Amino acid sequence: MEKGVSSLWTVAKRRSLPAFLTLSAVIAGAVTYLAVAPRMYETSSRLMVDDKGVSVSDFGRSITQLNAGTPGGASALGDQAELIKSQQVLEKALTALKANSQTASQAEKTTLKKLSRDLKVKIIPATNILELSYKASDPVFAARLLNAVSNAMVEENIKTISSEATKVRQFLEKNEVPNAQQRLKVAEIKENKYRQTSGIVSFDDQSKSLVTSLANLEDQERMLFAQLQEARSRDSSLRQVTNSSNLGNAYASVRSGQDEQIKNLRARLTELETQIVALQQRFTPEHPELNSLIQQRDTLRAMYQQELARISNGNAVANISNDTLSQTLNSQLVTNTVEGTAVANKLRTLQAERVRLQNRLAQLPIKQEPLTALTRAREEAAESFKGLQRKLEEARIAEAQKVSNIRIIEVANVPTLPSEPQPAIILAIAGAFGILLSTGMVLLLEMMDNRLHDVAEAELLNIPLLGILPRLSKSNLALAEADLFLDDMGLVEPYRMLLKTLECRSPGKLHLVVVSSALSSEGKSVVVSHLAAVAAMLSRRTLLIDADLRRPKLHRAFNLQAAPGLSDAISQRSGRLADFVQPTGIENLSVLTCGSMSARPSQLLESNQMKALLTEAAENYDLVILDTPPLSACADATTLSQLSDGVMLVTRPNYTIKEVLEKAVADLTRDRIPMLGVVVNGISTPSDQYYRLANDEQTASPKGLARIGGAFNSNHTSGS
């Protein structure tokens, strides 16, 4: 995270000038706009819509209230907001302003199109309030115009509601109320006529009466049926006791017991029977007195039978009992039979009546169905007629009231301060836009700039970072006077750390190092010469070979002769390496310059003599450093790297192209060339302050001042 923030800060510092210029241009534009923009004054007023107490009638309230509308559909409050900007309302407001001498001239200049565009209407959320706002260069005109629009809206609303009430009243008076009255009259006539023909007065009352009558008849029927069963049971019992086979015998028995002549005859017969029994006990059957009594008895019995036949209407009567109990039982039998017959007849009558009532009750719903439809039609017609009459009265009241559902709750006041332009907001917007534009400019420049800028970008190549080397002044670029460089700890220590890093990271003893770069002019020759000087200072026998046979530079750095050198040593197949090596002013450091320029440098470097020369150099010196051409220019570095312990790449911030460097690393990796790492050349590090303080202490002596005076007088970036 800290590394990312540091990288952003580095990018910001690097692109600070274009970013500052962009931000300054935007701010300057905003200031210019504030200076030349006209001052505008804004005022506002508020209208309340849908006031429910504006009318005393239901109809008046219904036409002055706004419907909430369906979700997602049209909004009645929104319709009122759009109506404010309608032509009739705006024309009425402008007409009122033109009639005033103070606002007439400005009203003439204001068109409906301009007024509709500048007039803003906003619905206050969760309320029935509309907020009107208007901007103008004249604050007095803006306030008066907005108040005129509010008054015109109220008047237009009153006119609309009154017109609607008038139309409703006229429509009801001419059409609906007379038609509803006629429909009610027709419905009443039809209902009354059907009631007369069907005989139904009240269905509920008649149904209840019939049900009650049926219930009473059923109770009576059950009671009579029980009485009939009881009579039949008594009749059967009496018949068994009296031995009467039919009602006629019982009736005759009763009559015989009640007739006086029969009673006398029965008494005489009883007396004779008693005498005969007494004589039969005294005399024989042939006794004359006994026979005489028997003859009298028979004659009297015949007369008795004749009287019984008379009483029973000529029917034969037998087994007539002469005792009082029999007479009583026969009398009860006759009475019970008569009563049972009467009960049966009454039961049949009740059953017939019940059937008749059931038929009437079954027919009643059938007759009631048409009557129900007629009654419903009559009630609907009556209700419609009453509702229309009520609406007519309400329409008359609403028409006379002149009510409105819009009320001005806040008038427009004359503004004292301009609303536009707003310096704080404009400057804030300009600042934010300028920052965004500056950021975009920085990002665009970074995207367009494909050069390597810092150490962090070099580390993204996934190869070891060997060291960070400082910038060198002009006096330190050439090593003809090596003491100026070697006596400066701030310059020597980074190269010493680089040498130690190379030795530590080498799998074996480090003998031969190839130094190259992705492009030319990245400072590899300077790095090679100063690294060799530090190695020699550290008592390592060092040989510096200028293997760049196309653009050699090392002989200039040490003020040596270019020839004889490397090309001469390879061309002359006889001779020792020491014959071509030149000593320098630095102890333990020798240089093998490029030698005579050859037309075929690649042939020389690919030869066996070159391999033998490098082998001899590795045997005679502790460290051999080869300065080679850039990797993008030729394959010399790749060829020599195969004969060495590895290749070290030199990069230079703000000069090395990332794509070229990435391609060089990829080619070396693909060719399996051992890479020791990469060196970032020409960057100041935090440790520079430490060495600067140490050097300042050394300047206390005149010798030190003379030695390094002017070492840091130039900020020139080192070159190859």
SEVOKOL-265047 format. One record per residue: x negated, y negated, z of N, C-alpha, C in turn; residue in one letter. Coordinates in steps of 0.1 Angstrom, whole numbers, plus 5000, padded with zeros to 4 digits. Layout:
N
XYZXYZXYZa;...
This chain:
720
499250125000500050005000499149875000m;498149875009497249765009496549744996e;496149854991495449854978496249794967k;497549834967498449774957498649624959g;498849584971499049444974497749364970v;496649424973495349354969495249344953s;495649444946495649444932496549334926s;497749324932498649214928498049084931l;497449064942496748934945495648904935w;494949004932493848994922494348944908t;495449014904496048974891496648834892v;497248794903497748664905496648554904a;495548584910494348494910493848484895k;493748594889493248594875494148514865r;495448524868496348454858496948334865r;496348274874496848164882497148034873s;496248014864496347894856497547894847l;497748004838498948004830500248014838p;500148074850501348084858501647944864a;500647874868500847734874501347644863f;500847654851501347564840502747594836l;503147724836504547754833505447704843t;505147724856505947684867506047524867l;504947464864504947314864505847264853s;505847334841506647284830508147304833a;508547404839509947424843510347324853v;509547294863509847194873509947054867i;509047024858509046894851510346884843a;510746994836511946984829513146954838g;513247024850514347004859514346854864a;513146804867513046664872513546564861v;513146594848513546514837515046514835t;515646634837517146644836517846564847y;517246574859517946494870517846344868l;516746304860516546164858517546114847a;517846194837518646144826520146184827v;520446284835521846344835522746234841a;523946224836524946124841525546174854p;525946084863526546124876528046154875r;528446274880529846314879530346324893m;531646284895532346284907533446384907y;533546464917534646574917535546554929e;536846564926537846554937538746674936t;539546704946540446824946541746794953s;542746864950544046854957544547004958s;545647024967546147154969547647154968r;548147254962549647274961549947414967l;551147414975551647534981552747584972m;552747704968553747764960554547874968v;555847884965556747994971557047954985d;557547834988557947795001559347845003d;559647945012560848015013562047925019k;561747815024562747735031563247615023g;563047615010563447505002564847494997v;565647595000567047594995567947655006s;569247615006570147665017570947785011v;570847814999571647924993570648034989s;571248154989570448274985569948264971d;570848214962570448204948569348104946f;569447994954568447884953567147934958g;567148024969565848074973565248174964r;566148254957565648354948565048294935s;565548184930564948124918563748034922i;563647994935562447914938561347994944t;561548124946560448214951559848284940q;558548314941557748384931557748524934l;557848614924557748754926556248784928n;555948884936554548924939553848984926a;554749044918554249114906553749254909g;553649334899553149464901551649474901t;551149574908549649594909549049614895p;548149534892547449544878548249474867g;549449414871550249344861550049194862g;551149124856551048984856551248934870a;550648814874550748754887551548624885s;552648614893553448494893552748374897a;551848384907551048274911550048234900l;549548334893548648304882549348234871g;550648264869551448194859551648054862d;551848024875551947884880550647814878q;549547884880548247814878548047784863a;548447864854548347834840549347734836e;550547724842551547624839551047484842l;550147474852549547344855548847284843i;548147364836547347324824548247324811k;549547334812550347334800550447194795s;550947184782551047054775551946964782q;553247014785554246924791553746864804q;553046934813552646884825551546784823v;550546814815549446714813549946594806l;550846604796551346484789552046394799e;552846454808553546374818552546304827k;551446374831550446304840549846194832a;549446214820548746104812549745984810l;550946014807551945914805552045824818t;552045884830552145814842550845724844a;549745774840548445694841548445584831l;548945604819548945494809549945384813k;550945414821551845314826551145224836a;550045264842549345184852548245104845n;548244974847547244894840545744924845s;545544974857544245004862543645124855q;544445214851543945344846544345364831t;545045264825545545284812544345304802a;543345224803542245234793541545374793s;541245414805540645544806541545664802q;542845644805543845744801543945754786a;543845644779543845644765542645724759e;541545714766540345784761540445934764k;541245974773541246114778542346194769t;541846294762542746374754543246494762t;544346554756544846674763543846794763l;543146804752542146914751541046894762k;540546764763539446744773540046764787k;541246714789541846724803542046874806l;542546954797542747094799541447164802s;540347124795539047184797538447154810r;538547024814537846974827538647004839d;539947024838540847054850540647194854l;540247224866540047354871541147394881k;541747504880542747554890542247684895v;542247694909541747814916542847864926k;543047994926543948054936543148084949i;543648024960542948054973543248204976i;542348284978542548434981543448444994p;544348544993545248585004546248475008a;546448374999547448265002548248244989t;549248154991550048104980549647964977n;548447934978547947794976547047784963i;547347684955546547654943545647534946l;544347544943543447424944543147374931e;543347244929543047174916541847084918l;540947084908539747004909539446944895s;538846824896538646754883537346664885y;536546664875535346584875535346474865k;534846354868534846244859533746154864a;533246064855532245964858532845854867s;534145834867534745734875535445804886d;535045784899535745864910537145814912p;537545694910538945644912539845704902v;539345704889540245764879540345914881f;539345984886539446134888540546154899a;540546084910541546104921542946074916a;543145964909544445924904544946024893r;544046074885544446164875544946294881l;544246344891544546474898545846454905l;546146344912547346324919548546314909n;548246254897549346244887549646384882a;548646474880548946614876549746684886v;549446664899550146734910551546694910s;551846554909553246504909553946554897n;553346564885553946604873554346754874a;553446834881553746974883555046994892m;555146914903556246924911557546884904v;557446774896558646734889559046834878e;558046884872558346994861559047114868e;558547154880559147264887560547234891n;560847114896562247084900563147084887i;562647034876563447034864563647174859k;562747264860562847404856563847474864t;563747454878564747524887566147474885i;566347344883567647284881568247334868s;567447334858567847384845568347524845s;567547604853567947744854569247764862e;569447684872570647694880571847644871a;571647544863572747494855573147604844t;572147664838572447774829573147884835k;572747924847573448034854574847994857v;575047874862576447834865577347834853r;576847774842577647774830577947914825q;576947994826577148134821578248204830f;578148184843579148254852580548194850l;580648064849581948004848582648044835e;581948054824582548074811582748224808k;581848304812581948444808582148544819n;581148554828581148664837582248664847e;582548554854583648554864584948584858v;585448514847586748554841586748704837p;585748754831585748894827585748984838n;585048954849585149034861586549034867a;587148924867588548914873589548994864q;589348994851590249074843590049224845q;588749264846588449404848589049454862r;589049364872589549404885591149424884l;591749334876593249344875593649474868k;592949504857593249624850592949744858v;591949744866591649864875592749884885a;593249774891594249784901595549834895e;595949794883597149844877597049994874i;595950044869595750184866595850264879k;595250214890595250294902596650304908e;597450194908598750194914599650284906n;599550274892600350364884600150514886k;598950544888598650684891599150734904y;599050644914599550674928601050704927r;601750624919603150644918603550774911q;602850814901603150934894602651064901t;601551054908600951174915601551184929s;602151084935602651094949601551084959g;600351054956599251044966599150904971i;599450894984599250764990597850744996v;597550845005596250845011595850995011s;594751015004594251155003593851215017f;593151135025592751185038593851205047d;594851115048595951125057596851245052d;597051255039597951365034597251495036q;595951505034595251625036595251665051s;595051575059595151595074596451645078k;597551585073598951625076599251765072s;598851795059599151935054598352035062l;597052005065596252105073596952125087v;597452015093598052025106599352105105t;600152085094601352155093601052305091s;600052335082599652475080599252545093l;598552465101598052525114599252555123a;600252465123601452485132602252605126n;602352615113603152725107602452865110l;601152855109600352985112600553025126e;600552925136600752955150602153015152d;603152955146604553005147604653145141q;604053155129604053285123603453395131e;602353365137601753465146602653495158r;603253395164604153415175605453495171m;606053465160607253545155606853685152l;605653705146605253835143605053925155f;604553855166604453925179605853965184a;606753865183608153895188608754005180q;608554005167609154105159608654245163l;607354255165606754385169607354425182q;607454335191608054365204609454415203e;610354345195611754395193611854535187a;610954555177610954685171610554795181r;609554765190609254865200610354885210s;611154785214612254805223613354885216r;613554855203614654925195614355075195d;613055105192612755255192612955315205s;612555245216612755305229614255325233s;615055225230616555235233617255335225l;616755355212617455455204617155595210r;615955615215615555745221616355775233q;616655665241617355685254618855705252v;619455635242620855635240621255745230t;620355805223620655905213621455845202n;621355725199622155655188621255655176s;621855725166621055735153621155605145s;622255525147622355405140622955295149n;622955185144623555075151625055075153l;625655145143627155155144627655245156g;626955355158627255435170627055365183n;626055295184625755215196626855115198a;627255045187628254945188629555005192y;629855115186631155185190631155235204a;630055285209629955325223630155205232s;629655095229629854975237631254935237v;631954935225633254895224634254985232r;633855115231634755215238634655205253s;633555165258633455145272634155015277g;634454925268635054805271636554805269q;637154905261638554905257639354965269d;640554905273641354945285642055075282e;642655085270643355215267642455335267q;641255305262640255425261639855455276i;639655345283639255365297640355455305k;641655425302642755505309642755645304n;642555665290642555795285641355875291l;640255805292639055875297639255915312r;639955825319640255865333641255975335a;642255985326643156095327642456225323r;641556215312640856335308639956385319l;639356295326638456335337639256395348t;640456345351641356405361641756545357e;642156565344642656695340641456785340l;640256745337639156835337638856885351e;639056795360638856835374639856935379t;641156915375642257005379642057145373q;641657145360641357275353640257345360i;639257275364638157345371638657405384v;639457335391639957385404640857505402a;641757505391642657615389641857735384l;640757715376639957825371639357895382q;639157835393638557905404639657985412q;640857945410641958015418642658115409r;642858085396643658175388642858225377f;643558325370642958385358643258295346t;642558315335642658235323644058245318p;644858345320646158355314647258295323e;646758235333647858175342648458065335h;649858055336650657955329650257815333p;650057795346649757655350648457605345e;647457705344646157675339646257645324l;647057725317647157705303647857575300n;648857535309649557415306648657295308s;647757295318646757185320645757175308l;645457295303644457295291645157235279i;646357265277647157205266647257055267q;647457005279647556865282646256795279q;645156865284643856815281643556805267r;643856905259643556895244644356785238d;645656775242646456675236645856535239t;645456515251644856385256643556355249l;642856465246641456445240641656405225r;642756465219642956425205643356275204a;644156235214644556095214643256005216m;642456055225641155975228640255965215y;640156075208639456065195640055975185q;641355965185641955875176641655725179q;641655695192641355565197639855525194e;638955625196637555595193637355575178l;638155655169638055635155638555495151a;639555445158640055315155639055205159r;638355225170637455125174636255125165i;635755235160634555245151634955235137s;636055185133636455155119636555285112n;636955385118637155515111635955595110g;634755555116633555635116633655735127n;633055855124633055955134632155915146a;632655935158631855905170631756025178v;630556055182630356175190629456145201a;629456225211628556205223628756065229n;629956025231630255895237630055905252i;629155835257628955835271629955755279s;630355805290631355735297630755665309n;629455675312628855605324628455465320d;628255385331627955245329626555225324t;625555305328624155285323624055305308l;624755405303624755425288625355315281s;626455255287627055145281626055025281q;625355005292624354895292623254915282t;622755035281621655055272622055035257l;623255085254623755065241623954915238n;624354845248624554695246623254635244s;622154675251620854615249620254655235q;620554775230620154815217620754725206l;622054695208622654615198622054475198v;621954425211621354285212619954275206t;619154375210617754375205617654385190n;618554465184618554485169618854355162t;619954285168620354155162619154055163v;618554045175617453955177616253985168e;615954115166614854145157615154105143g;616354125139616754085125616553935123t;616953855134616853715133615353675132a;614553735140613153705140612453735127v;612853845121612253885108612653785097a;613953745098614353645088613653515090n;613453465102612653345105611253355100k;610653475102609253495098609153485083l;610053545076609953535061610153385057r;610953315064611153175060609853095062t;609153115074607953055077606853085067l;606753215063605753255053605953185040q;607153175036607453105023607052955024a;607352895036606952755037605352745038e;604752835044603252835044602652845030r;603152925022602652945008602952815001v;604052745003604352624996603352515000r;603052505013602152405018600752435013l;600352565012599052595007598852554992q;599952574985599852534971599752384970n;600452304978600352164978598952114982r;598352184992596952144996595952184985l;596152294978595252324967595352224956a;596552174953596752084942596251944946q;596151914959595851774963594451724958l;593351804959592051764953592051744938p;592851824932592951814917593551684913i;594551644921595251524918594351404923k;593551424933592751324939591651284930q;591051374922589851344914590051224904e;591151224896591351104888591550974897p;592250994908592450884917591150824923l;590250914926588950874931588150784920t;588250834908587550754897588250624896a;589550624896590250494895589950404907l;589950454919589650374931588150324930t;587250404926585850364925585750254914r;586450264903586350164893586950034898a;588050044906588649924912587749854922r;587049944931586149884941584949824934e;584449884924583249824917583649694910e;584849694904585249564898585449454908a;585949494920586149394931584849344936a;583949444938582649404943581849314933e;581949344921581349264910581949124910s;583249124911583948994911583548904922f;583448964934583048894946581648844945k;580648934940579248894939579148784929g;579848784918579748684908580248544913l;581348554921581948434927580848374937q;580248464945579248414954578048354947r;577548414936576448364928576848224922k;578148214918578548094912578547974921l;578948004934578847904944577447864947e;576547964948575147944951574447864940e;574847894927574347824916574747674916a;575947654920576447514921575647434932r;575347504943574647444954573147414950i;572547514944571147504939571047394929a;572047384920572047274910572147134916e;572847124926573046994933571846954942a;571147064947570047034957568746974950q;568447004938567246954932565947004940k;565847134942564747184950563547224942v;562447254948561247294941560447394950s;559847484944559047584952557547544952n;557247424948555847374948555847244957i;554947244966554747124975553347084976r;553046954975551746904976551346894991i;550346974994549946985008548546905011i;547946865000546646795001546446704988e;546446574990546346484978544846464976v;544546424964543146404960542646264965a;541546264971540946144976539746094967n;539445974968538345914959537045964965v;536246044957534946094962533945974963p;533045984973532045884975530645924970t;530446054969529146104965529346184952l;528346184943528546264931528346404933p;529046484926528946634927527946694917s;527646614907526746664897525846544892e;524646564890523846684892523446694907p;523246814912522846844925521346874926q;520446774930519046794929518546914936p;519046944948518547064956518847194948a;520047204943520347334936519547344923i;519547234916518847234903517347264905i;516747204915515347224917515147374922l;516047424930515947554935516047654923a;517047634915517147714903515947704894i;515447584892514247564884513047634890a;512947624903511847694910511947844908g;513147904910513348044909513148084894a;513648004885513448044871511948034867f;511347924872509947904869509048014875g;509448064887508648174893508848304884i;510148324880510448444872509648434858l;509748314853509048294840507548304841l;506948254852505548264855505148414857s;506048484864505748624866505848704853t;506748664845506848734832505648694823g;505248574824504048534817502748614821m;502648624835501548704840501548844835v;502848904836502949044832502649064817l;503148964809502948974795501448964792l;500748864798499348854796498548984800l;499049044812498349164816498649284806e;499849284801500149394791499349374778m;499149244775498349214762496849234764m;496449214777495049224780494649364784d;493949434775493549574777492149584783n;491549484788490249484794490249534808r;489049584812488849624826488549504835l;489249494846489149374854488549394867h;488749504874488249524887487849664890d;487349694902486949824906488149924906v;489249874910490449964912490850024898a;490749944888491049994875490050094870e;488750074874487750174870487950304877a;488450304889488750424897489850504891e;490750444883491850514877491450614866l;490150604862489650694852489350834857l;489550854870489350994876487851044874n;486950944874485550984874484850914886i;483750974891483150914903482650764901p;482950684911482450544911481050544918l;480050524910478650534916478250404924l;478750294919478350174926478850044920g;478849934927479249804923478049714923i;477649664911476449584910476749434909l;475949344915476249204916475949134903p;476449014902476048924891474548874893r;473848864882472548814882472448674876l;471548594882471348464876470348474864s;470248374856469348374844467948404848k;467548354860466148384864465848524867s;466948604871466748744874467048834863n;467548784852467848884841466648944835l;465548864833464248924828463348954840a;462649064839461849114850460349084848l;460048984839458648944838458048894851a;458948824859458548784872459448864882e;459048994885459949084892460149044907a;459148964912459348924926460548854929d;461048764920462348694923463448784925l;463548904918464548994920464349084932f;463049144933462849244943462849184957l;462649044959462648984972464048944976d;465048964968466448924971467149044975d;467449054989468149174994469549184988m;470149074986471549084981471649144967g;470549134959470449194946469849334946l;468949364955468249494955469049604961v;469749564972470449674979471549744971e;472349674963473349744955472649844946p;471449804940470749904931470150014939y;469749984951469250094960470350194963r;471550134967472650224970473050304958m;472950244946473250324933472250434932l;470950414934469950514933470250634942l;470550594955470750694965472050774962k;473050714956474250784952473950884941t;473150844931472850934920472051054926l;471151034935470351144940471151234948e;472151184956472951264965473951344957c;474451284946475551354938474951454928r;473651444926473051534916472951674922s;473351784915473251914921471851964924p;470851914917469451944919468651814921g;467351824919466551704920466751624907k;467051494909467351414898466051374891l;465951404878464751374870465051284858h;466051314851466251244838467751194838l;467951064836469251004836469450924823v;470550954816470950874804471950774809v;471650644805472550534808473150484795v;474450474795475150424783476350344787s;477150294777478350214779479350244768s;480550204770481550224760481350134748a;481050004751480849904741479449834744l;479049764734477749684736478049564744s;476949504749477049374757477749394770s;477749514776478249544789477249534800e;475949504796474949494806474149614810g;474249724802473549844805472049834805k;471449744796470049734795469549654808s;470349564813470049494825470049584837v;471149674837471249764848470149864848v;469749914836468750014835467349954840v;467049834835465749774839465749744854s;466749694860466749664874466849794883h;467549894878467550024885466150084885l;465450074874464150134873463150054882a;463349914883462449834891462649874906a;463949894910464149934924463650074927v;463750164918463250304920461750294921a;461050214913459650204914459250134927a;459950034931459749974944459750074956m;460650174954460850284964459850394963l;458750364956457550464955457950584946s;458850564937459150674927458450644914r;457650734909457050714896458150714886r;458350604880459550584871459150554857t;459750614847459550584833460850544827l;460850424821462050364815461850374800l;462750454793462650474779463750404772i;463350314762464350244754464750334742d;465850414744466250504733467250444724a;467450314725468350244715467450194704d;467350274693466450254682467150164672l;468350114675468950024665468949874670r;469149854683469149724689468349724702r;467049744702466249754714466149624721p;466049624735466049504743465049514755k;464649634759463949644771462549584770l;461949574758460649514757460649364760h;461849304757462049154760462149134775r;462949234782463149214796461849214804a;460849294799459549304806458449234798f;458749154788457849084780456649174775n;457049274768456149374763456149384747l;455249444741455249464727456249584723q;457049564713457949664709457249794704a;456149784697455449894692453949894697a;453350004698453950144696454850184707p;455850274703456850314713457350454710g;458650464713459350594712459350654698l;459650574688459750624674458350664669s;457250584674455950624670455450754677d;455850774689455450894696456151014690a;457351004685458051114678457451134664i;457151024657456651044643455251104643s;454451064652453051114653453151244662q;453151344655453351474662452151514672r;451051444670449851474679449751354688s;449151374699449051264709449851294722g;449451224732450051244745451051134747r;452051154757453051054760452350934766l;451250954774450650844780450050744771a;449750784758449250694748450250594744d;451450614746452550524741453250444752f;453050484764453750424775452950294779v;453750194783453150064786453450034801q;452449994808452649954822453349824824p;453949794835454549674838453949604850t;454449484853453949414865454449474878g;455249574877455849644889455149774891i;454649794903453949914906454850034904e;454350154899455050274897456050274885n;456150164878457150154867456350134854l;456750234844456250224831457350224821s;457150164809458150154799457650214786v;458550294780458350344767459250264758l;458750164751459650084742460150164730t;460950094722461550154711460550194700c;459550114699458550144688458950084675g;458350134665458550074651460050114647s;460750024640462050044636462050154625m;462950244626463050364617464350354609s;464250394596465550404588466450514592a;465850614599466650734603466450754618r;467050674626466950684641467550814646p;468650854640469350974645468451104643s;467751104632466851214629465751234640q;465251114644464251114654464751164667l;465951124671466451164684466851314684l;467251364673467651504672466551604671e;465251554669464151634666463651714678s;462851814675462251894686461151814693n;460551714686459551634692460151544704q;461451504701462151434712462351514724m;462751644722462951734733461651754741k;460551774733459251794740458851674747a;459151554742458751434748459451414761l;460751444762461551434774461151534784l;460751654780460251754789458951704795t;458051654787456751604793456951484802e;457951404799458251284808458751334821a;459651434821460251484834459151554842a;458051604836457051674843456051574849e;455851454843454851354847455451244856n;456751234856457351124864458451174873y;458651094884459651134894461051114888d;461251004881462550964875462350904861l;463150954852463150904838464550854835v;464550724831465850664827465850624813i;466850664805466950644791468050534789l;467750434782468650334778469150364763d;470450404762470950454749471950354743t;472250374731473350284724474650314730p;475650224728477050254733477650374727p;478550444734479150564730480050544718l;480650424717481550394706480850364693s;479450334694478750304682478150424675a;477550514683476950634677476950744687c;476350864683476350984691474951004698a;474150894699472850914705472950944719d;473850874727473950904741474351044743a;475351094735475851234737474751334734t;473851304724472751394721471751404732t;471351284737470351284747470851334761l;472251314763472851364776472751514777s;472651584766472551734767471251774772q;470251684770468851714775468551664789l;469551594795469351524808470151594819s;469951524831470751574842472151514842d;472451424834473851364833473751224827g;474951174824475051034818475750944828v;475250824829475950724838476450614829m;477750574830478350474822478350344829l;478050234822478050104827479250024822v;480049964831481249884827481049744831t;481749654825481649514828483049454829r;483449404841484849354842485049234832p;486349224828486749124818486149134805n;485449254802484849274789485149414784y;484949514793485149654789486649674785t;486849734774488249764769488649904775i;489849904782490250024789490350144779k;491050124768491250234759489950294753e;488950204750487650254745486950334756v;487050284769486350354780487050484782l;488350494782489050614784488750714773e;488650664761488250754750486850814752k;485950724756484550774758484450874769a;485250854780485250954791485851084786v;486951074778487651194773486751274764a;485951204755485051264746483951344753d;483351274764482351334771482851464779l;484051454784484651564791484851684781t;485451644769485651754760484451814755r;483351744754482051794749481251864760d;481851864772481151924784479851854787r;479751724786478551654789478651614804i;477651654812477751614826477751464828p;478751424836478951274839478551254853m;477551174855477251134869478251034875l;478850954867479750854872479750724865g;480450624870480550494863480050384873v;479450284867478950174875479750044870v;480249964880480849844876479849734878v;479649654868478549564867479149414868n;478449334876478849194876479949154885g;480149214897481249184906480649144919i;481149034925480748994938481549084948s;480849124959481449214969481449144983t;482249184993482149125006480849125013p;479949225008478649235015477749125010s;478149054999477248944995477048835005d;478048815014477948715024476848755034q;476848885037475848935047474448905042y;474248945029472848925023472548775021y;473548695019473348555017472848495030r;473448535042472948485054471548525057l;471248655054469848705056468848625047a;469248595035468348515026468148375031n;469248315037469148185042468148175054d;468048285061467048285072465648285066e;465448355055464148365049463748225042q;464748145039464448015033463747915043t;463647955056463047865066461547845062a;460847935055459447925051459447865037s;458447775035458347715022458147815011p;457447925014457248025004458548095000k;459348115009460648175006461548084997g;461447955001462247854993461747844979l;460447854977459847844964460147974956a;460248084963460448214956461848224950r;462848184958464248214954465048094951i;464347974952465047854949465647864935g;466847834933467547834920468047964916g;467948074926468448204922469948204920a;470648124928472148124927472647994922f;471847924914472347794908473147814896n;473247934891474047964879475048074881s;476248054876477348154877477448234864n;476448224856476448294843476648444845h;477548504838477748654839476648724831t;476048824837474948904830475448964818s;474448974808474749044795473749154793g;474049224782473149344779471849294773s;
